Amino acid sequence: MNKRLRFSIILPVLLLAFLAVMAYVGLDLLRAGHSLRYYCTLAGGLVLIALIYWRLRKKEMAARAKTDDEAQYGPYPQDMGKK
């Protein structure tokens, strides 16, 4: 079985790695007493990564559903003239 990593998995993992590096670099901000700014930035980054994941997942599922419909019923009439 050929398992391929989906873009909706790859991009959020890369963004999480970037956020982890930024959290490490931002430790000076935490040590300086700006803990609210530090934690809000991390929380905001996590929320954005989650939103990106859900949006990409929804887009992939819609594309897969269209492909499944075409496999079952044939191409859509508006796609017949396109090459």
C-alpha positions in Angstrom: 0.0 0.0 0.0 1.5 3.3 -1.1 1.0 5.8 1.7 1.8 9.4 0.8 2.1 12.2 3.3 -0.6 14.8 2.6 0.1 18.5 2.4 -2.4 19.0 5.3 0.1 17.1 7.5 3.4 18.3 6.2 2.8 22.0 6.4 1.4 22.1 10.0 4.3 19.8 11.2 6.8 22.3 9.6 5.0 25.2 11.2 5.1 23.5 14.6 8.8 22.9 14.2 9.2 26.6 13.4 7.1 27.6 16.4 9.2 25.4 18.6 12.4 27.1 17.4 10.7 30.5 17.9 9.6 29.5 21.4 13.3 28.6 22.2 14.6 31.9 20.8 11.9 33.8 22.7 12.9 32.5 26.1 14.8 35.7 26.7 11.5 37.5 26.4 10.1 35.2 29.1 13.1 35.7 31.3 12.7 39.5 30.9 9.3 39.3 32.5 7.1 39.5 29.4 5.4 36.2 30.1 1.9 37.3 28.8 3.4 38.4 25.5 5.4 35.1 25.2 2.5 32.8 25.9 0.0 34.8 23.8 2.3 34.6 20.9 2.7 30.8 21.3 -1.1 30.4 21.7 -1.8 32.5 18.7 0.7 30.5 16.6 -1.0 27.2 17.7 -4.4 28.5 16.8 -3.2 29.6 13.4 -1.6 26.2 12.7 -4.8 24.5 13.7 -6.9 26.7 11.4 -4.4 26.0 8.5 -4.7 22.3 9.2 -8.5 22.2 9.2 -8.7 24.4 6.0 -6.2 22.2 4.1 -7.9 19.0 5.3 -11.3 20.3 4.2 -9.8 21.2 0.8 -8.3 17.8 0.4 -11.5 16.0 1.4 -13.5 18.1 -1.2 -10.9 17.2 -3.9 -11.1 13.5 -2.9 -14.9 13.5 -3.0 -14.9 15.0 -6.5 -12.4 12.4 -7.6 -14.5 9.6 -6.1 -17.6 11.0 -7.7 -15.9 11.1 -11.1 -14.7 7.5 -10.7 -18.2 6.4 -9.9 -20.3 8.5 -12.2 -17.9 9.8 -14.8 -16.7 13.4 -15.3 -19.0 16.3 -14.7 -20.6 17.8 -17.8 -18.8 21.1 -17.4 -15.5 19.3 -17.3 -16.1 17.3 -20.5 -14.8 20.1 -22.8 -11.7 20.7 -20.8 -8.4 18.9 -21.4 
